[in-house]
Amino acid sequence: MLNKIILIGRLARDPELRYTPSGTPVAGFTVAVDRPFVDKQGNRGTDFIDVVAWRKLGETCARHLGKGRLVCVEGRLELRSYEDNQGIRRKVAEVIADNVRFLDGPRGLGTPHDQNEQVKSGEGQPYRNEIDFSDDDEPLPF
């Protein structure tokens, strides 16, 4: 089975960095992705997709990304549910980022790089199948 998502789009808002009760950093942001087709009026729709980046990747995204930045996000789709303040059960679909590429210049410049910055979850460590997701069971702080 495979659960792999690749998005290319622009940040719709600045990343929001928070910490779980145990101190694990987690950043949340939204990527605006244009749909590949137009409607009868010639308008292209846009999907706004929530992304969550944990640990070092989350800190790096919060530090270097801002609204309007062009990014490529690779990750997996995760569905979760929670109870809101009124006691209503809500469902959320979000992308858990494994890798984020910055496709344009640093914050405020908006110019493409000759070489794209690339940040991966667990920077500098080889991929292993036995990743410890024990911290992922904590509720998201936003």
N, C-alpha and C positions, 0 to 999 in steps of 0.2 A: 504494500500500500504506500501511497505517496501523498503528502500534504505539503505542497510547495507553492508559494506565492511570490511573484515578482511584480513590483509596481514601479513605474516611472511617472513622477509628477512633481508638483510644487507644494511646499508646506502651506497649509491654509492658516496656520497660527504658529506662534513660537512654541517650542517644546516646553512642557511643564515637568520639572524634575521634582520628584518626591522621594520619600524613603519609607520602607515598610517598618513595622514596629521593631524588627530585628536589625534595622539599619541598612538594608539592601537598597541601593539606588535603583529607581525605575523612572524612565521618562515616557511621557505620552505626548503624541502629536498627531495631526491629521494631514494626510496627503490628498491633494486634489488631483484626480486622474481624469483626463478627457476620454469620453467614450469614442469608439472608432467609427461611429456613424452619425449622420445628421438627421434631424426631424424634417417634416414637410416644409417648415419655414427656413430651413438651411442652418438651424442652430445645432451646435454640438453640445450634448449634455455632459455633465461632470459628476463623477462619484467622489464623495468625501469619505476616505477610508481611515479609520483609527488605527494607529500603530503604537505598540508598546516595545520599548527597548530596555532591557535589564542590565544591571551592573555597570561595568566599564563602558559598554556600548551606549547605555543610557546617559551616562555622564558626558561622554564625548559628543553625543548628539545635542544635548542641552547646551553645551559650551560653544559649539561651532555652527549650529543650524538656527535659522530664523525664518519667519514668515516670508514666503516667496522663493526660498531656495529650491533649486531643482535637485532631486535625489532619486536614486534607485534603491529600493528596499527589497531585500530578499528575506523570506521568513516562512512562517506557517500560519494557517488560519486557526484561530482558537475561538470556540464558542463557550460562553459562560453565562450564568444567570445570577441575579441577586434580588434582594427585596428592597424596594425604595422606602422612603420615609412614610409613605401612606400605606405600606404593607402590600403593595402590588409587586408581583413577580415580574422582573424585567429580564430580557435576554440581550446579550451584547455579542457582536462578532468583531474581532479585532485581529490584526496581524501582529504576531510576536516576531520581532526582527532578529535575524541571525547575522545580517550583514547590511550595512548602509553605505552607499557610495555618494559622495558629494559631487554632483555633475556640473556645477558652476563655481564661480569664484567665491572667496570668503564673504562672510556677511557684509552686505552693503555694496559689494562690487558688481555682482551679477554677470561677470565675464567668465567664459569657459576656461578651464585649466588645460594645459597641454597634457598633463597627466592628472587623472582624477584621483582625489583622495578616497581612500577606501578604509572603512573601519569595520572590523568583524567582532562578533561576540567572542570573548576569550582571545583577544589580540595576541598574536605571536605563538599561540599554542596549536599543535596539530589537531585536526578533527578526530574525535573518538566517538564511537557509538554509545559508550557508557557514560553519557553526560549526566550529572547529578542535577535533577530538577526539583529537589526537595524544597527550595525556597519559593518555587513557583506556586505552591499551594496557599501561600499567604494572599489575603484579599488585596486587590489593588487599592492604593490610597487615593484614587480619584474616580 
